[in-house]
């Protein structure tokens, strides 16, 4: 009797989507349209993952953004994304003083529900400017001063900024600068400090895993 291993195996159907890591990101930042353009640019750089970006900034609080993210990992309805579709879920928040108690709750719930929480204090523009220079812990930043340095002082258009921050060497520099600032401001508790960000955690997940 012929053994089964002599029979030529049939090829398995391959789900091409399964070959790429899928990352879902909820944005809760003031300049969400620019942030979306930034992540869309990343898609063209890092093509071995699938990025899905959702904007929750308008009329939504950090807790609302987190609630959407957590629900997306625990539902199979047509309104939210299924947990079978994504390998990771992230929420990007701006850590402003009047939101600190709310963000503290988001961090605590995120650890329980496997949602990664990213903060920029005081705004998403902090992460953008780190592509251009070091920022020290003694600088007290505001959204207008961060944006004005790029648009007015450096005389850059949004396209110029996107081109600059899309260069991998500039991104690597931003990651190292953000790490240094994060450590200077106290690490895991630095979300209360201005300036500080753990945005590098999201970038390392996208580009190094």
Residue, then its C-alpha position, 0 to 999 in steps of 0.5 A: x500500500x502506497x504511503x500518503x507522503x508519496x502523494x504530491x501535496x496540494x498547494x494551500x491557499x495563501x491569504x496575502x493579507x496575512x503576510x502583512x502585519x496590520x496596525x490600527x491607529x486612532x488619532x486624538x490630536x488637534x492637527x489631525x489632518x496633518x497627522x493623517x497625511x503623515x501616516x499616509x506618507x509612512x504607508x509608502x515608506x513601510x510597505x510590509x505592514x498595513x496601517x489603518x488610521x481613524x480620526x477621533x479628534x473632532x468633538x471627542x475626548x481621549x476617553x472616547x478615542x480609547x473607547x473606540x479603540x478598545x471596542x474595535x478589538x472586541x466586536x465583529x459588527x460592521x461598525x468597528x474593525x474586528x479583532x481578527x483584522x489587526x495585530x496591534x491597536x494604538x491611540x495617539x493623544x495630546x497630553x494637555x494639563x486639563x486632560x491629565x486625570x482622563x489620560x491617567x485612566x486611559x493608560x490604566x485601561x490600555x494596559x488591561x485591554x491591550x491598547x497601546x497609548x501614545x502621548x505628545x505633550x503638548x501636541x503632535x507637532x512636538x514629534x514633528x519638530x524632533x525630526x529637525x532638532x533636539x528639544x530639551x526638557x527646559x523648553x516649555x512648548x505650545x502648539x503655536x510655537x512648535x508649528x511657527x518654528x517650522x512654518x515661519x522660522x524655517x520657512x517650510x511648507x507642509x509638503x517640505x515638512x512631510x518630505x523631511x520627516x519621511x526620510x528614514x535617517x531623519x526619522x531615526x534621529x527623531x526616535x533617538x531624540x524622543x527617547x532621550x527627552x522621554x528619559x530626561x522627563x522621567x520615563x513612564x510618568x513623563x506624559x505629565x511633563x512638557x515637553x515629552x512624548x513616547x511616540x518613538x514606541x509606535x515608530x519602532x513598532x512600525x519600522x523594526x518588528 
